[in-house]
Structures are given as structure tokens and as C-alpha cells.
Amino acid sequence: MSDSTLTAEVVMDTFNSSEFLLAPNEFLARMRREMPLIYIPETQSWMAFRYDDVQRILTDFNTFSSKVKFPAEQKDFTQSMNFIDPPRHKSVRALAQQSFTLKRVEAMGPRIEALAEELLGKALEQPNFDFILEYANPLPVIVIAEIMGVPTEGHEHFTDLSNRVVTMDQGAIAEMAAYFRTLIEDRKQNPGDDLVTALVQAYEQDNDRLSEQELVDFCIVLLVAGNETTAKLIGNSMLCLRDFPEIRAELIAHPEKIGDFIEEVLRLRSPVQNIIRTVKVQTELHGQTMRVGDTVEVFMGSANLDEAQFEDPLQLKFGRKGRHLAFGNGIHFCLGAPLARLEAVIAIRHMLERVPNLRIQDDADLMPVPSYNFHGLVSLPVTY
């Protein structure tokens, strides 16, 4: 990557390059060293890269708001609990936690096991297959769809919609919102044993705690976040097995370490690289003034590699001390983290048990997700 002086233009050109999207660590280390906080006129936002700064911004909701600016015409996906502050956030999250319980997640364990076996078995009917398209993508989208009571036929379409929603594609947002409005109305008349029914019943019992728009937006977040992050996490696990080949034998011999392995994948190759906050109270950081209304992009992917926080941060180590920020921090810590971890552990364990020598094809042309907000691959050709 370029050793040019770190200007806003150089930073954005680098962030939008395939080289960076595939291997961001070296440039992020340079940002932490030389420019831990930078203002980007092109996006009218600050960017923060060091662990302490990222953790503070994520945690201090009195200074940094989760509310962000949306296009004037956008009505849906604006009132998700991801984008609201206390005290409203506390009420909405409590209602969400009441429905999206750890018990409900743990009950999905046997189904995730069976689905991993089914998907992998089908993929292994070929000598080569696409690990992302045939395994990492369908597993989490089918799981979250079944939890929510969404038909799993045509799950590829939901994956495509999710990919577009996270880029704020207005057509995709409108389509998904319309779908959930229809599903919500159906569940009012025909309740089922699913998460959307539980949310609808909670809404009907106390609609002061959850508006209808918040209900729709929460469904969107569940479906999108429930498959986007996990799919990239499972795919990134293969990259870490490539980068640290000695780890494979240890995981095969000691499958109980796969949980630790997944935590290191989350840290080393964070699926969500950054999220946005808005300055509520003028504040100083690194000698620069962040004014009310300014946008701040906090880079968890960089914070998770901060040398001041993690010893040998580019190495994969089991039992590592220090808490990564891949799932956020504070009141907005990812509600779906237990499900993502469970799915990833099961997916990698099944892969190592069934086909321990599965590896990325030598001639594979790796294509990164085309956004610096995320870290993952569009496809991943593998062989065995």
C-alpha cells in the first residue's frame, strides 16, 4: 500500500482499494500510529482507530449518539434500536431481549447441527465448491429465518436483500419492510411458535414500549444482522486457517478450542469493521474539536488489533487476554452475539470433522466484499 502522506484523499483511496479490503491490517496499524483521528471531508465524518477511543465512543452515549442522518425520503430502517438512544433504547431492547432469549438461541443448537451437516454434505458431492455461497451464506440465513418464522425457500433472495440493505439500498429496504409488514399482519391473525409472533404479541400487550415502525425495523435488523455478520465470520475462519496452518491440527485434536478460535477470528478479521455515531456534546480528542452534529466512524476492526491493548495482536492465540469489540460495546452490544458464536463454532467443527483437509484453492481469485465497512469475501473456492 502507498507510503504517501496520510491525507483524507489517500485514506479514502486506500479504503476503497481491493488490496486494503482483502488485507487491511497493515494500513490500519499505520492509522493508529500516525493518524488515530482524522476528518474526511468527502464523507463529512471523523474516523477513530485506537482501542481506547473506539471503546469510549461506543460506551459514552451521553456524548456520542447512535442516531444517524437518513435520506429525507427514507422512513423504514430508521427506528431500529441500533439507531436510538436512552431512555427509549432501554425500553425497546428490553422488549427485544424478552423475545430473543438465550433459551430460544440454545434450543436451535440441534437444528444448526443438522443444517451444517446437510449443507456440507451437499457441497461435498463436488470435488470443489464455493465455501461462501454453499455453506457460510445459507447456514445463518436459514437459521435466523426459521427462528423468525420466515419461509426459507428462496433464502438466496434474502441474502441478496440483506447485502443491499447494509449498503442502505433504498429499494431493498422498502422491499424488506413491506415483506415484514405483511408477515406481521399475518402473525396477528395466525400466531406461530416463532420470534415474529413473540414480538407481535409483546407489541400488542404494550405498544407504548414498541411502535409499529420499531417492530418492522427490528425484524429487518434481526434478519440482516442475523446472517450478514455470521456468514462473514464463518468465511473469515477459513482465511485464518490459511494464515495460521498450525492451528488446524490443534483444533482437530482439541475441538473444545474452536470457541477460542472463533473469538480470535472475530478479533483478527472483524466482520463489521466500523459503525457510526453522532457527536451530541462538543468534545476534544487528540487535540481536535469534534462539534455537535459531526459524524464519527469508529473502527472496531482497527481497535481489535491495537498493540496497546493486545500483545502480538497479529497472532492467533488461544486464551488471549483482553476483550475484542467485534460485537460492539456498551448498551448497543450485539443482541445476536450468542447465536453468531454458536453457528460459527458448529459450522467450523462440522467442517473439520467431515473434511479436515478442506482448503482454499491455490489459484483462487479472492473477491472482497466491496465496502470498507465490512470484512469478508463474496466467494471462496475450496477443495479437499
N, C-alpha and C positions, 0 to 999 in steps of 0.2 A: 504494500500500500504506500501511497505517497508520503514523503517526509516533508511536504510543504508546510509553511507556517499555518497554524490552525486558525483559519478564518471560518466564519459561518458557511461560506460557499464551499470551502474544502470539506467541511464536516458533512454537509448535505450531499455533496457529490459522492463522498465515500460511503455514506449510509445507503445510498441508492445503487451501489455497485454490487454485482453478483459476488465479487471477491469478498466483500465485507459480509454480505448476507450468509455466505457459507461458513466463514471463519472470522467472527467479529472480535475475538478476544484481544488480539494484538492492538488494534486501534482503540478499543475501549480502555485498555491499560494506559495508552498514551493520553486519552482524555482525562483519566483520573489523575495522572501526573501533572499534565500541563494546563488543562482547562476543565477543572472539575465542575464549573458552572459557566454556561455560555448562552448568550441570547441569539436566537436565529430570526432575523427579520422576515425571512421567507415564510415561516410558519407563525411568526409573531408569538414565539414562545421561548421560555428558558428550557435548558436541558441540564439535569443534575446526574452525576455519575458515581459519586463516592457513597459507600455504605451508610455512614453516619448521616449524610444529608438526605439520602433516599428514605432511610428509616424515619427520620424526623418529619419529613414532608408527608409521608404516608400516615403517620401517627397523629400529628398535630392538626386536628380538624378545626380547631379554633382559628388557625392562621391560614390553612390551606383547605379549600372547599373541594368536594367531589363533584359539584355542579359544573357542567361544561356548556359551552355555547353550541347550539344546534342551528341548522338552517331554519329560517322562519317558517318554511312550509312543512317541516318535519314535526309530526305530532306523536308518532309511535316511537318506542325505544328511547324515550326522553325522561321517563319517570321510574326507570329501574332503580333498585336500591343501590346499584353501583354509582348512581349519579345524584344521590340525595344525602343530606347532612342530618345530624341530630337536631332536634329530637325526633323528627319524622323517621329517620333511618332506623332508630332503635325499635320503633313500633312495627315497621314493615319487616325488618329482619327477624324479629321475634315470631311474627306470624309465619314467615318462611321456614324458620327452624322448627316450628311446631308441626309443619307438614313434611319437610325434607329432613327426616330424622336419621340419626346414625343407625337405628334399628332397621329402618327401611333400606338403607345402603347395605348393611351387613347381610340382610336377607337375600340380596341379589348375588351373593358370592357363588352359590351353586350354578345359577344361570350364567354368570360370567365365565365360569369354568367350562360349562358345556358349549357356550358360544365360541370361546377361544379354540376349543378342540375342533368344533365344526368348521370354523373359518380356516384354521391352519390345515386341517385335513383336506379341504377342498383345494387350497392353494398348492399343496404338495402333490397334487395329481399331475403337476407340471414340473419339469426339471429346473425351470427358472420361473420366478414370479415377481410381482411388484409388491414389496412389503408394505408400502403405504396404502396403495389402492385396494389391496386384497386382504389386509389384516389390520393395520394400525387405524385406518379410517373407519371401516364398518363396525368394528368391535364397540367403540364408545358410543357411536351414534345410535346403534341398535339398542344398547343398554339404556341410555337415557330416554329413548323413545318408549321403550317398554315400561320404564318407571313412570313416565308421564301419562301413558295410555295413548300414545301416538302410534298409528299403524306403521309398522316397519317396512312394509312394501315400498319400494322406491326410496330406500334410505339414501341412495346416491344423490337424490334431489335435495334432501335435507342437508347433506354435507355441502353441496354446492351453494345452497342458500346461506348456510352458516358462514362459509368462506366469504360470501359477498356482504353479509350483514356486518361482519367485523371491519370491513372497509367503509362502512356507512353508505353502502349502495342503497339509494332510496327505494328503488324498485323491489329489492329483496326484503327490505324492512317492511314495506307495505304489504307484500305478499305473505310474509310470515305472520304479521299482525292480523291480517284478515283470516288466515287459517286458524289462529288461536281464538279469535272471537267466535268463529263458527263452532270450534271444539268446546269452548266454554259454555256456549248456549246449549249444546248437545248434552253436556255433563249436568247441567241444571235439571234437565228432563230425564236423563238416563245415567244416573251415577254409576261409577265403576270402582274397582279396587285399584285406583291409580292416583298419582300425585296431583293431576289437574283436578280430579274430583275433590281431593282433600283441600286444595286451595280454594275451589269454588265454595265448598261448604264453610270454610273459615271466613270467606268474604261475606257470605250470606248471613252468617251469625253475627258478624261485627264489621259492617262495611265502613265504619268510621276509622278502622285501622288499616284498611286497604281499599283504595279506589279501584274502579273497574280498569282504568288505564294502567295502574300499577300492577294489577293482576295480569293483564295482557303482556306488559313489559317483562314481568318476572318469568312468565312462560318462555318468552323469547330468550332471555338470559340463560335460563336453565338448559334449553335445547342447544344453544350456540356454545356456551361455555362448557356444557357437559360433554361435548365431543371435540371441540377445537383444541383445547389445551391437552387433553389426554391423547388424542391422535398424534400430536406433535411430540409429546413425551415418549410414547412408545417408539416412534420413528427415531427420535434422537438417541434412544437407548442403543439402537444398532450402531449409530455413529460412535458412541462411547465404547462399545465392544470392539469396534475397529481401531479406535485410538489407543485403547489400553488392552491389547490382546491377552495379556497375562491374567486379566480379570475373569475371562470366560471360564477357565478351568476351575477357578476358585468358586464361582457361582454354581457350577455343575456339581462340584463336590459338597458345597455348603449352600443349598438353596435358601436357607434361612437368612442369608446375607443379601438376598435380592432386594429386600426393603431398603437396606442401607445403600445399595447400588442405585436404586431409583431416586433416593434423596440427592445423591451426587450428580445424577443426570439432570435433575431439576436445577441444581446449582450451576453446573458447568455449562449446560445448554438450556437455559430457561426458555420454555415455550413462549411465554409472554415476556417480551423484553422491556416494555415500558407501559406506563399508564399516565393519565393526565390529571392534574389538579389545577385549581384556580386560586390565586392569591386573594385572601379576604382582608388581611391586615398587612399594611406595608411592613416589609422586613428586610434586614440586611443579611447577606450570605456571601462569604468570600469577598467582602469589600464592595459588593454590588447591591444596588437597591432594587428589590422586587416590589413593584407597585400593585395596588389594588386593581384587580381585573386581569392582571397578567396570567398567562397560561404557563404551567410548568410540566414538562415531561420528565418523569422520574424513571431512571433506567435500573430496574431490578436486575436485569441481566448483567450489567456492569457491577452493581453493588455486590452481587454474589461472587465476584472474582476479585474483590478488593483485598490487596495484600495486607492492609492494615487490620483486616477482620479475620482473614483465613490464612493459615500457614500453608505455603506451597499451593496457592489457590488453583493452579492449572493441573494439579494432580488429582486423581480419583482415589480417595481414601475412605475406607470403612470406619465408622465410629467417629467421624470428624466432629470436632467441637465448633460451636458457632451455629447460628440459626440463619438459614438462607431466607430470601424474601421472594421466592418464585411464586408463592401464593398471596403475596401482598403482606400487609402488616396492620395491626390495629383493628378498628371496628369493621373495616372492609375486608378482613381476611377471608379468603375464598371459601364460601359455604360448601362447595363441592370437592374440597381437597381430599377428604377421606375416600370418596368414590374414585377420584382420579388415581390416587395411590393404589387402591385395591385393584382396579382394572390393569394398571401398568404392571404390578407385581405378578398378577395372574398371567397376563399376556407374555411376559418375558420368561416366566417359569415354564409355561407350556412350550414355548419355542425351544428353550434349552433342553427340556426333557425329550421332546419329539424329534428335533433335528438340531443336535448340539453343534454341528459344523456349519450351520447356516451363516452365510457371509455375503457382503456386498460384492457384486460382480466387479471384476478387475477393470473392465472397460466402461463401467457405469458413468454416465454423464449426469452428475448430480445437479438438480434444478432446485434452488432455494425458493421458499415462499417469498413472493415479491413485495415484501414490506419489512422495514426495519423495526416495526412494532412487534414482530413475531420472529421466532427462530425455529425453522423446521424445513422439511423437504416436501415438494409437490409429489415426487415419486421416488422410489428407491428399488432398483432392480437387484434381486438377490439370487443366490444359487447355493447349492449344497452338494 
